[in-house]
């Protein structure tokens, strides 16, 4: 007996599938004429067998493969109404449903507005968070990408991508979807908790390159710096310890433009030790593949060490959290790291396509 397929999470945003177009229906008709079975056609066209069966069954009632009109209530809006709604959201992308009704004077439901905009290929989604980019930074990003548009896989394979990350206990949690009765929504076990106030936060550094990675380095605060934060002296400790272990002639060192990286003492240290440094455009985390590793690390901590989030800030608690971070870092598969680095050519092209502005990475 064949094993049953696993059940997948049902998305709350599922929508009715789009109708087949005339070309797709023509393909189905041709495949059917060549005596292919419905499952065979479904596999060829990446459609469900039910879609194929329905299309073949209704072929005789259609004209030129065009979808038949569906019965239903008459539309509540005119073409002019729909143009006014589209004008409002183009002018104010963050417009609420109430604002759309107020500015158009059209009294229709939220779902009707959503359907109208969906039919006009307008999506409604949560805005992505990205760092602010000035026009000069956009130009610098584009110039950086243009200079490396011909870089090959072998070129990026020489780069050691590095970064710091502040790992706060309990941070980076993904939204938790649950099944429960309405009266259980606020019961213990059906809510996603978060810490209140200042929680334990540890600054770490790491580097990745094709085929390997560095150890996690726990950065030390500089008590002589402002607010006892992290300074160029803190970063120089990283370089003193890590570079001799991982850097080899012919490799390229990548670091962003944080002030602790661009201090004169760091520039001199890298030059005196003959470390080739990759120029880097400001505010460009989308170009650094290690960012995806940080997301994986935080997700691992939340899944495998949730109890640590409620511990205190004793030396024992700090050591336990550091051990968990090292475990999470080693849990990242090298194939994932390599895949992130191999995406660099696509990242460069994405910046060029976006003319220096934001990308999906």
MOBEL-V299030 format. One record per helix or strand of 3 or more residues. SS is the DSSP state (a for helix, b for strand). FROM is the first residue (numbers start at 1). LEN is the number of residues. If there is no record, write none. Layout:
((SS:FROM:LEN) (SS:FROM:LEN))
This chain:
((a:22:12) (a:38:8) (a:49:9) (a:59:3) (a:79:13) (a:97:8) (a:110:10) (a:135:13) (a:153:4) (b:159:10) (a:182:3) (b:201:9) (a:226:3) (a:232:15) (b:252:3) (a:259:4) (a:264:9) (a:285:3) (a:290:15) (a:306:5) (a:315:17) (a:334:9) (a:344:10))
